[in-house]
Amino acid sequence: MAPLGGLTHRTSFSARGGVLRRNNVRRIWLRALAATGLGGVRFHDLRHTGNTLAATGGATTRELMHRMGQSSVRAALVCQHLVNGRDHQIADHVDGQIKRVKRPPHGPSGT
C-alpha cells in the first residue's frame, strides 16, 4: 500500500477488524449522520475540521502539510487562515510579555 499522508498502514477497520471498503464507509457514514441529525456533512469535512483544530492548537504550516499529506502549502494555509481570529489572543500574549519586562529607569536613552 502506498503511503498516504505519511502513513504506511491502514487506519480504518470494521467492527470485526477487517479493512473498511469505500461502499461500507459510505453506508456507515450515512447511518451515523442520520442518527445524529448532521445531514449534509461530508466525510471529507472531518479531515478539514481535524486540521483546522490542529492549526488552532498551534500546528505549523509544515506540520499541517505533513498531517494532510500535502506537498503544497496551499491547503495548510487555508486551515491556518481560518484561525486568524487568534489575533487578539496573540496580541494579548505579546502585551503581557512586554508588561513583564522590567522597565529601565527614566533618563537618557543613549540614542
The first five atom37 places (N, CA, C, CB, O) and aatype in JSON, in Angstrom:
{
  "aatype": [12, 0, 14, 10, 7, 7, 10, 16, 8, 1, 16, 15, 13, 15, 0, 1, 7, 7, 19, 10, 1, 1, 2, 2, 19, 1, 1, 9, 17, 10, 1, 0, 10, 0, 0, 16, 7, 10, 7, 7, 19, 1, 13, 8, 3, 10, 1, 8, 16, 7, 2, 16, 10, 0, 0, 16, 7, 7, 0, 16, 16, 1, 6, 10, 12, 8, 1, 12, 7, 5, 15, 15, 19, 1, 0, 0, 10, 19, 4, 5, 8, 10, 19, 2, 7, 1, 3, 8, 5, 9, 0, 3, 8, 19, 3, 7, 5, 9, 11, 1, 19, 11, 1, 14, 14, 8, 7, 14, 15, 7, 16],
  "atom_mask": [
    [1, 1, 1, 1, 1],
    [1, 1, 1, 1, 1],
    [1, 1, 1, 1, 1],
    [1, 1, 1, 1, 1],
    [1, 1, 1, 0, 1],
    [1, 1, 1, 0, 1],
    [1, 1, 1, 1, 1],
    [1, 1, 1, 1, 1],
    [1, 1, 1, 1, 1],
    [1, 1, 1, 1, 1],
    [1, 1, 1, 1, 1],
    [1, 1, 1, 1, 1],
    [1, 1, 1, 1, 1],
    [1, 1, 1, 1, 1],
    [1, 1, 1, 1, 1],
    [1, 1, 1, 1, 1],
    [1, 1, 1, 0, 1],
    [1, 1, 1, 0, 1],
    [1, 1, 1, 1, 1],
    [1, 1, 1, 1, 1],
    [1, 1, 1, 1, 1],
    [1, 1, 1, 1, 1],
    [1, 1, 1, 1, 1],
    [1, 1, 1, 1, 1],
    [1, 1, 1, 1, 1],
    [1, 1, 1, 1, 1],
    [1, 1, 1, 1, 1],
    [1, 1, 1, 1, 1],
    [1, 1, 1, 1, 1],
    [1, 1, 1, 1, 1],
    [1, 1, 1, 1, 1],
    [1, 1, 1, 1, 1],
    [1, 1, 1, 1, 1],
    [1, 1, 1, 1, 1],
    [1, 1, 1, 1, 1],
    [1, 1, 1, 1, 1],
    [1, 1, 1, 0, 1],
    [1, 1, 1, 1, 1],
    [1, 1, 1, 0, 1],
    [1, 1, 1, 0, 1],
    [1, 1, 1, 1, 1],
    [1, 1, 1, 1, 1],
    [1, 1, 1, 1, 1],
    [1, 1, 1, 1, 1],
    [1, 1, 1, 1, 1],
    [1, 1, 1, 1, 1],
    [1, 1, 1, 1, 1],
    [1, 1, 1, 1, 1],
    [1, 1, 1, 1, 1],
    [1, 1, 1, 0, 1],
    [1, 1, 1, 1, 1],
    [1, 1, 1, 1, 1],
    [1, 1, 1, 1, 1],
    [1, 1, 1, 1, 1],
    [1, 1, 1, 1, 1],
    [1, 1, 1, 1, 1],
    [1, 1, 1, 0, 1],
    [1, 1, 1, 0, 1],
    [1, 1, 1, 1, 1],
    [1, 1, 1, 1, 1],
    [1, 1, 1, 1, 1],
    [1, 1, 1, 1, 1],
    [1, 1, 1, 1, 1],
    [1, 1, 1, 1, 1],
    [1, 1, 1, 1, 1],
    [1, 1, 1, 1, 1],
    [1, 1, 1, 1, 1],
    [1, 1, 1, 1, 1],
    [1, 1, 1, 0, 1],
    [1, 1, 1, 1, 1],
    [1, 1, 1, 1, 1],
    [1, 1, 1, 1, 1],
    [1, 1, 1, 1, 1],
    [1, 1, 1, 1, 1],
    [1, 1, 1, 1, 1],
    [1, 1, 1, 1, 1],
    [1, 1, 1, 1, 1],
    [1, 1, 1, 1, 1],
    [1, 1, 1, 1, 1],
    [1, 1, 1, 1, 1],
    [1, 1, 1, 1, 1],
    [1, 1, 1, 1, 1],
    [1, 1, 1, 1, 1],
    [1, 1, 1, 1, 1],
    [1, 1, 1, 0, 1],
    [1, 1, 1, 1, 1],
    [1, 1, 1, 1, 1],
    [1, 1, 1, 1, 1],
    [1, 1, 1, 1, 1],
    [1, 1, 1, 1, 1],
    [1, 1, 1, 1, 1],
    [1, 1, 1, 1, 1],
    [1, 1, 1, 1, 1],
    [1, 1, 1, 1, 1],
    [1, 1, 1, 1, 1],
    [1, 1, 1, 0, 1],
    [1, 1, 1, 1, 1],
    [1, 1, 1, 1, 1],
    [1, 1, 1, 1, 1],
    [1, 1, 1, 1, 1],
    [1, 1, 1, 1, 1],
    [1, 1, 1, 1, 1],
    [1, 1, 1, 1, 1],
    [1, 1, 1, 1, 1],
    [1, 1, 1, 1, 1],
    [1, 1, 1, 1, 1],
    [1, 1, 1, 0, 1],
    [1, 1, 1, 1, 1],
    [1, 1, 1, 1, 1],
    [1, 1, 1, 0, 1],
    [1, 1, 1, 1, 1]
  ],
  "atom_positions": [
    [[0.85, -1.18, 0.0], [0.0, 0.0, 0.0], [0.89, 1.24, 0.0], [-0.97, 0.0, 1.23], [1.85, 1.31, 0.77]],
    [[0.59, 2.2, -0.86], [1.37, 3.43, -0.94], [1.1, 4.31, 0.28], [1.06, 4.2, -2.24], [-0.03, 4.34, 0.76]],
    [[2.1, 5.01, 0.76], [1.9, 5.91, 1.9], [0.87, 6.98, 1.58], [3.22, 6.55, 2.32], [0.85, 7.52, 0.47]],
    [[0.04, 7.29, 2.53], [-0.95, 8.36, 2.4], [-0.79, 9.28, 3.58], [-2.4, 7.79, 2.32], [-1.02, 8.88, 4.72]],
    [[-0.38, 10.52, 3.33], [-0.2, 11.47, 4.42], [0.85, 11.02, 5.41], [0.0, 0.0, 0.0], [0.74, 11.3, 6.6]],
    [[1.87, 10.32, 4.93], [2.92, 9.87, 5.82], [2.62, 8.54, 6.5], [0.0, 0.0, 0.0], [3.48, 7.98, 7.18]],
    [[1.4, 8.02, 6.31], [1.03, 6.76, 6.94], [1.34, 5.61, 5.99], [-0.47, 6.76, 7.33], [1.13, 5.71, 4.78]],
    [[1.84, 4.53, 6.54], [2.11, 3.37, 5.71], [1.24, 2.19, 6.13], [3.59, 2.98, 5.79], [1.48, 1.06, 5.71]],
    [[0.24, 2.45, 6.95], [-0.66, 1.39, 7.38], [-2.1, 1.9, 7.32], [-0.3, 0.91, 8.81], [-2.35, 3.1, 7.29]],
    [[-3.02, 0.97, 7.31], [-4.43, 1.35, 7.26], [-4.88, 1.82, 8.65], [-5.31, 0.17, 6.78], [-4.42, 1.31, 9.67]],
    [[-5.77, 2.79, 8.65], [-6.23, 3.31, 9.93], [-7.73, 3.13, 10.14], [-5.89, 4.78, 10.04], [-8.24, 3.49, 11.19]],
    [[-8.44, 2.57, 9.16], [-9.88, 2.37, 9.27], [-10.21, 0.89, 9.21], [-10.63, 3.13, 8.16], [-9.93, 0.22, 8.22]],
    [[-10.8, 0.4, 10.28], [-11.12, -1.02, 10.36], [-12.57, -1.2, 10.73], [-10.21, -1.73, 11.36], [-13.17, -0.35, 11.39]],
    [[-13.14, -2.3, 10.32], [-14.52, -2.62, 10.66], [-14.59, -3.1, 12.1], [-15.11, -3.68, 9.7], [-13.56, -3.28, 12.76]],
    [[-15.81, -3.31, 12.58], [-16.0, -3.77, 13.95], [-15.34, -5.12, 14.18], [-17.49, -3.86, 14.29], [-14.96, -5.45, 15.31]],
    [[-15.2, -5.93, 13.1], [-14.57, -7.25, 13.22], [-13.08, -7.21, 12.89], [-15.27, -8.24, 12.31], [-12.43, -8.26, 12.84]],
    [[-12.52, -6.03, 12.67], [-11.1, -5.9, 12.41], [-10.71, -5.92, 10.95], [0.0, 0.0, 0.0], [-9.53, -5.81, 10.63]],
    [[-11.67, -6.06, 10.06], [-11.38, -6.05, 8.63], [-11.23, -4.62, 8.11], [0.0, 0.0, 0.0], [-11.63, -3.66, 8.76]],
    [[-10.63, -4.52, 6.94], [-10.44, -3.21, 6.32], [-11.78, -2.71, 5.8], [-9.39, -3.27, 5.18], [-12.52, -3.45, 5.15]],
    [[-12.1, -1.46, 6.08], [-13.35, -0.88, 5.57], [-13.23, -0.62, 4.08], [-13.69, 0.43, 6.31], [-12.24, -0.07, 3.61]],
    [[-14.22, -1.01, 3.35], [-14.29, -0.75, 1.92], [-15.08, 0.54, 1.71], [-14.94, -1.94, 1.15], [-15.9, 0.92, 2.55]],
    [[-14.83, 1.22, 0.59], [-15.45, 2.51, 0.31], [-16.98, 2.46, 0.45], [-15.08, 2.98, -1.08], [-17.57, 3.35, 1.07]],
    [[-17.63, 1.43, -0.12], [-19.09, 1.38, -0.03], [-19.57, 1.15, 1.4], [-19.63, 0.27, -0.94], [-20.64, 1.62, 1.78]],
    [[-18.77, 0.43, 2.22], [-19.13, 0.24, 3.62], [-18.96, 1.54, 4.41], [-18.27, -0.86, 4.24], [-19.78, 1.86, 5.26]],
    [[-17.9, 2.27, 4.12], [-17.67, 3.54, 4.81], [-18.84, 4.48, 4.55], [-16.33, 4.2, 4.35], [-19.35, 5.11, 5.48]],
    [[-19.26, 4.57, 3.3], [-20.38, 5.46, 2.96], [-21.65, 5.04, 3.68], [-20.62, 5.46, 1.45], [-22.37, 5.89, 4.21]],
    [[-21.94, 3.74, 3.72], [-23.15, 3.25, 4.38], [-23.1, 3.58, 5.87], [-23.31, 1.72, 4.17], [-24.09, 4.05, 6.44]],
    [[-21.96, 3.32, 6.51], [-21.8, 3.59, 7.94], [-21.87, 5.09, 8.2], [-20.45, 3.02, 8.46], [-22.5, 5.53, 9.17]],
    [[-21.24, 5.9, 7.34], [-21.24, 7.35, 7.48], [-22.67, 7.89, 7.4], [-20.36, 8.0, 6.41], [-23.07, 8.69, 8.23]],
    [[-23.43, 7.45, 6.4], [-24.8, 7.94, 6.24], [-25.67, 7.53, 7.43], [-25.41, 7.38, 4.93], [-26.53, 8.3, 7.86]],
    [[-25.44, 6.35, 7.96], [-26.18, 5.9, 9.14], [-25.84, 6.79, 10.35], [-25.86, 4.42, 9.46], [-26.73, 7.17, 11.12]],
    [[-24.57, 7.12, 10.5], [-24.14, 7.99, 11.6], [-24.74, 9.39, 11.46], [-22.6, 8.09, 11.65], [-25.18, 9.98, 12.45]],
    [[-24.76, 9.92, 10.24], [-25.36, 11.24, 10.02], [-26.84, 11.24, 10.37], [-25.18, 11.68, 8.57], [-27.33, 12.17, 11.0]],
    [[-27.55, 10.19, 9.96], [-28.98, 10.1, 10.25], [-29.22, 10.02, 11.76], [-29.6, 8.86, 9.56], [-30.15, 10.64, 12.28]],
    [[-28.37, 9.28, 12.47], [-28.53, 9.12, 13.91], [-28.25, 10.41, 14.67], [-27.61, 8.03, 14.42], [-28.82, 10.63, 15.74]],
    [[-27.39, 11.25, 14.14], [-27.01, 12.48, 14.84], [-27.71, 13.73, 14.32], [-25.53, 12.68, 14.75], [-27.62, 14.8, 14.92]],
    [[-28.4, 13.58, 13.19], [-29.07, 14.75, 12.61], [-28.12, 15.71, 11.94], [0.0, 0.0, 0.0], [-28.42, 16.9, 11.8]],
    [[-26.98, 15.22, 11.52], [-25.97, 16.08, 10.88], [-25.96, 15.9, 9.37], [-24.59, 15.79, 11.45], [-24.89, 15.85, 8.77]],
    [[-27.11, 15.82, 8.77], [-27.17, 15.66, 7.32], [-26.42, 16.79, 6.62], [0.0, 0.0, 0.0], [-26.4, 17.92, 7.1]],
    [[-25.79, 16.48, 5.51], [-25.06, 17.49, 4.75], [-23.59, 17.57, 5.1], [0.0, 0.0, 0.0], [-22.84, 18.27, 4.42]],
    [[-23.15, 16.87, 6.14], [-21.74, 16.86, 6.49], [-21.08, 15.76, 5.68], [-21.53, 16.64, 8.03], [-21.52, 14.61, 5.7]],
    [[-20.03, 16.12, 4.96], [-19.31, 15.13, 4.15], [-18.21, 14.49, 4.98], [-18.72, 15.79, 2.88], [-17.66, 15.11, 5.89]],
    [[-17.89, 13.25, 4.66], [-16.82, 12.55, 5.37], [-15.52, 13.34, 5.27], [-16.64, 11.12, 4.8], [-14.75, 13.41, 6.23]],
    [[-15.27, 13.93, 4.11], [-14.05, 14.71, 3.89], [-13.99, 15.93, 4.83], [-13.97, 15.17, 2.43], [-12.9, 16.41, 5.15]],
    [[-15.15, 16.43, 5.27], [-15.19, 17.56, 6.19], [-14.45, 17.25, 7.49], [-16.63, 17.95, 6.49], [-13.93, 18.15, 8.15]],
    [[-14.41, 15.97, 7.86], [-13.69, 15.59, 9.09], [-12.21, 15.9, 8.98], [-13.89, 14.1, 9.39], [-11.58, 16.34, 9.94]],
    [[-11.65, 15.68, 7.8], [-10.24, 15.96, 7.56], [-9.97, 17.46, 7.73], [-9.81, 15.49, 6.15], [-9.01, 17.86, 8.41]],
    [[-10.81, 18.27, 7.12], [-10.63, 19.72, 7.21], [-10.8, 20.18, 8.66], [-11.64, 20.45, 6.28], [-10.03, 21.0, 9.15]],
    [[-11.81, 19.66, 9.33], [-12.05, 20.04, 10.73], [-10.86, 19.65, 11.6], [-13.34, 19.37, 11.25], [-10.4, 20.44, 12.43]],
    [[-10.36, 18.44, 11.42], [-9.22, 17.99, 12.22], [-7.99, 18.86, 12.02], [0.0, 0.0, 0.0], [-7.28, 19.18, 12.97]],
    [[-7.75, 19.26, 10.78], [-6.57, 20.08, 10.52], [-6.77, 21.52, 10.97], [-6.24, 20.04, 9.04], [-5.81, 22.18, 11.35]],
    [[-8.0, 22.02, 10.91], [-8.27, 23.35, 11.45], [-8.08, 23.35, 12.96], [-9.71, 23.8, 11.08], [-7.52, 24.3, 13.52]],
    [[-8.53, 22.29, 13.62], [-8.31, 22.2, 15.07], [-6.82, 22.09, 15.39], [-9.06, 20.98, 15.65], [-6.35, 22.65, 16.38]],
    [[-6.07, 21.38, 14.55], [-4.62, 21.3, 14.75], [-3.99, 22.69, 14.6], [-3.98, 20.32, 13.74], [-3.08, 23.05, 15.34]],
    [[-4.49, 23.47, 13.64], [-3.97, 24.83, 13.44], [-4.28, 25.7, 14.65], [-4.56, 25.46, 12.16], [-3.44, 26.5, 15.06]],
    [[-5.47, 25.55, 15.24], [-5.79, 26.35, 16.44], [-4.93, 25.92, 17.61], [-7.28, 26.21, 16.8], [-4.72, 26.69, 18.54]],
    [[-4.43, 24.69, 17.57], [-3.55, 24.2, 18.62], [-2.11, 24.64, 18.41], [0.0, 0.0, 0.0], [-1.24, 24.31, 19.21]],
    [[-1.86, 25.38, 17.33], [-0.53, 25.93, 17.1], [0.31, 25.15, 16.1], [0.0, 0.0, 0.0], [1.51, 25.4, 15.99]],
    [[-0.3, 24.2, 15.38], [0.47, 23.45, 14.39], [1.05, 24.4, 13.34], [-0.41, 22.36, 13.7], [0.38, 25.33, 12.89]],
    [[2.28, 24.17, 12.98], [2.93, 25.0, 11.97], [2.45, 24.59, 10.58], [4.47, 24.88, 12.07], [1.8, 23.56, 10.41]],
    [[2.78, 25.41, 9.6], [2.42, 25.08, 8.21], [3.01, 23.74, 7.83], [2.92, 26.18, 7.25], [2.33, 22.91, 7.23]],
    [[4.25, 23.51, 8.16], [4.92, 22.24, 7.83], [4.23, 21.07, 8.52], [6.41, 22.3, 8.24], [4.05, 20.02, 7.9]],
    [[3.84, 21.24, 9.78], [3.15, 20.16, 10.49], [1.79, 19.86, 9.86], [2.98, 20.53, 11.97], [1.41, 18.7, 9.73]],
    [[1.07, 20.91, 9.48], [-0.21, 20.69, 8.82], [-0.03, 20.0, 7.48], [-0.94, 22.02, 8.62], [-0.81, 19.11, 7.13]],
    [[1.0, 20.39, 6.73], [1.27, 19.75, 5.45], [1.53, 18.25, 5.65], [2.48, 20.41, 4.75], [1.06, 17.43, 4.87]],
    [[2.28, 17.92, 6.68], [2.58, 16.51, 6.97], [1.3, 15.75, 7.33], [3.61, 16.4, 8.11], [1.07, 14.65, 6.83]],
    [[0.48, 16.34, 8.19], [-0.77, 15.69, 8.59], [-1.68, 15.44, 7.4], [-1.5, 16.54, 9.63], [-2.37, 14.42, 7.35]],
    [[-1.69, 16.37, 6.44], [-2.59, 16.27, 5.3], [-1.97, 15.51, 4.13], [-2.99, 17.64, 4.85], [-2.66, 15.2, 3.16]],
    [[-0.68, 15.21, 4.22], [-0.02, 14.54, 3.12], [0.12, 15.45, 1.91], [0.0, 0.0, 0.0], [0.07, 14.99, 0.77]],
    [[0.3, 16.74, 2.16], [0.38, 17.73, 1.08], [1.83, 18.12, 0.83], [-0.45, 18.98, 1.44], [2.64, 18.21, 1.75]],
    [[2.15, 18.35, -0.44], [3.47, 18.88, -0.77], [3.4, 20.37, -1.04], [4.04, 18.14, -1.99], [4.43, 21.03, -1.15]],
    [[2.19, 20.91, -1.14], [1.98, 22.33, -1.36], [1.47, 22.96, -0.07], [0.97, 22.56, -2.53], [0.77, 22.31, 0.71]],
    [[1.83, 24.21, 0.15], [1.39, 24.89, 1.38], [-0.05, 25.39, 1.29], [2.31, 26.06, 1.68], [-0.61, 25.79, 2.31]],
    [[-0.66, 25.37, 0.12], [-1.97, 25.96, -0.08], [-3.01, 25.44, 0.93], [-2.44, 25.69, -1.49], [-3.67, 26.24, 1.6]],
    [[-3.17, 24.13, 1.03], [-4.19, 23.56, 1.91], [-3.9, 23.9, 3.37], [-4.26, 22.05, 1.74], [-4.83, 24.2, 4.13]],
    [[-2.64, 23.86, 3.76], [-2.28, 24.19, 5.14], [-2.6, 25.64, 5.45], [-0.79, 23.91, 5.4], [-3.07, 25.96, 6.55]],
    [[-2.35, 26.52, 4.5], [-2.63, 27.94, 4.71], [-4.12, 28.2, 4.84], [-2.06, 28.77, 3.58], [-4.53, 29.11, 5.56]],
    [[-4.94, 27.42, 4.14], [-6.4, 27.56, 4.27], [-6.79, 27.29, 5.72], [-7.15, 26.6, 3.3], [-7.57, 28.05, 6.3]],
    [[-6.27, 26.2, 6.3], [-6.59, 25.88, 7.69], [-6.08, 26.96, 8.63], [-5.99, 24.52, 8.08], [-6.77, 27.33, 9.58]],
    [[-4.88, 27.45, 8.38], [-4.33, 28.48, 9.25], [-5.09, 29.8, 9.1], [-2.86, 28.69, 8.95], [-5.24, 30.54, 10.07]],
    [[-5.55, 30.1, 7.91], [-6.31, 31.33, 7.68], [-7.58, 31.33, 8.52], [-6.65, 31.49, 6.19], [-8.0, 32.38, 9.01]],
    [[-8.19, 30.17, 8.68], [-9.43, 30.08, 9.44], [-9.24, 30.4, 10.91], [-10.01, 28.72, 9.29], [-10.21, 30.71, 11.6]],
    [[-8.02, 30.32, 11.4], [-7.78, 30.58, 12.82], [-7.18, 31.97, 13.04], [-6.86, 29.52, 13.4], [-6.65, 32.25, 14.12]],
    [[-7.25, 32.82, 12.04], [-6.71, 34.17, 12.19], [-7.45, 34.97, 13.25], [-6.75, 34.9, 10.88], [-6.99, 36.05, 13.63]],
    [[-8.57, 34.49, 13.72], [-9.28, 35.13, 14.81], [-8.45, 35.13, 16.08], [0.0, 0.0, 0.0], [-8.85, 35.74, 17.07]],
    [[-7.33, 34.47, 16.07], [-6.44, 34.43, 17.23], [-5.64, 35.71, 17.38], [-5.51, 33.25, 17.14], [-4.86, 35.84, 18.32]],
    [[-5.81, 36.66, 16.47], [-5.03, 37.89, 16.53], [-5.11, 38.57, 17.89], [-5.49, 38.85, 15.45], [-4.1, 39.03, 18.42]],
    [[-6.31, 38.63, 18.47], [-6.46, 39.29, 19.78], [-5.73, 38.48, 20.86], [-7.95, 39.44, 20.15], [-5.08, 39.06, 21.73]],
    [[-5.83, 37.17, 20.8], [-5.15, 36.32, 21.77], [-3.64, 36.5, 21.66], [-5.54, 34.85, 21.57], [-2.95, 36.6, 22.67]],
    [[-3.14, 36.53, 20.45], [-1.69, 36.72, 20.24], [-1.26, 38.1, 20.73], [-1.33, 36.55, 18.75], [-0.23, 38.23, 21.39]],
    [[-2.05, 39.12, 20.4], [-1.72, 40.48, 20.82], [-1.72, 40.59, 22.34], [-2.72, 41.49, 20.22], [-0.86, 41.24, 22.92]],
    [[-2.69, 39.95, 23.01], [-2.73, 39.97, 24.47], [-1.5, 39.28, 25.05], [-4.0, 39.29, 24.99], [-0.94, 39.74, 26.05]],
    [[-1.08, 38.18, 24.43], [0.11, 37.48, 24.91], [1.36, 38.36, 24.78], [0.3, 36.16, 24.12], [2.16, 38.46, 25.7]],
    [[1.51, 38.99, 23.62], [2.66, 39.88, 23.4], [2.62, 41.03, 24.39], [2.67, 40.42, 21.94], [3.65, 41.39, 24.96]],
    [[1.44, 41.61, 24.6], [1.3, 42.71, 25.56], [1.71, 42.27, 26.96], [-0.15, 43.23, 25.57], [2.4, 43.0, 27.67]],
    [[1.28, 41.06, 27.34], [1.65, 40.54, 28.66], [3.15, 40.33, 28.8], [0.0, 0.0, 0.0], [3.72, 40.59, 29.86]],
    [[3.78, 39.86, 27.74], [5.24, 39.66, 27.77], [5.95, 41.0, 27.94], [5.72, 38.97, 26.48], [6.91, 41.1, 28.71]],
    [[5.48, 42.0, 27.24], [6.09, 43.33, 27.34], [5.92, 43.9, 28.74], [5.49, 44.29, 26.3], [6.84, 44.49, 29.29]],
    [[4.73, 43.73, 29.32], [4.47, 44.27, 30.66], [5.31, 43.59, 31.72], [3.0, 44.11, 30.99], [5.6, 44.19, 32.76]],
    [[5.72, 42.36, 31.49], [6.54, 41.63, 32.47], [7.99, 42.08, 32.49], [6.48, 40.16, 32.19], [8.71, 41.86, 33.46]],
    [[8.41, 42.7, 31.42], [9.8, 43.16, 31.34], [9.95, 44.36, 32.28], [10.2, 43.53, 29.87], [9.15, 45.3, 32.25]],
    [[11.0, 44.32, 33.1], [11.24, 45.45, 34.0], [11.64, 46.65, 33.18], [12.32, 45.13, 35.05], [12.57, 46.57, 32.38]],
    [[10.93, 47.75, 33.36], [11.23, 48.94, 32.6], [12.47, 49.63, 33.15], [10.03, 49.91, 32.61], [12.64, 49.72, 34.36]],
    [[13.33, 50.1, 32.24], [14.54, 50.79, 32.69], [14.17, 52.13, 33.36], [15.5, 51.04, 31.5], [13.12, 52.7, 33.06]],
    [[15.03, 52.61, 34.25], [14.74, 53.92, 34.9], [14.7, 55.01, 33.85], [15.81, 54.26, 35.98], [15.36, 54.93, 32.81]],
    [[13.91, 56.03, 34.14], [13.82, 57.16, 33.2], [15.16, 57.9, 33.15], [12.68, 58.14, 33.61], [15.85, 58.02, 34.16]],
    [[15.49, 58.36, 32.02], [16.74, 59.1, 31.85], [17.13, 59.04, 30.39], [0.0, 0.0, 0.0], [16.36, 58.55, 29.56]],
    [[18.31, 59.52, 30.07], [18.75, 59.48, 28.67], [18.78, 58.06, 28.15], [20.12, 60.13, 28.53], [19.23, 57.14, 28.84]],
    [[18.31, 57.89, 26.93], [18.26, 56.57, 26.34], [19.58, 56.2, 25.68], [17.15, 56.49, 25.35], [19.81, 55.03, 25.38]],
    [[20.43, 57.18, 25.46], [21.7, 56.9, 24.82], [21.62, 56.9, 23.32], [0.0, 0.0, 0.0], [22.59, 56.6, 22.63]],
    [[20.46, 57.24, 22.8], [20.33, 57.3, 21.33], [20.15, 58.72, 20.87], [19.15, 56.45, 20.83], [20.03, 58.97, 19.67]]
  ]
}
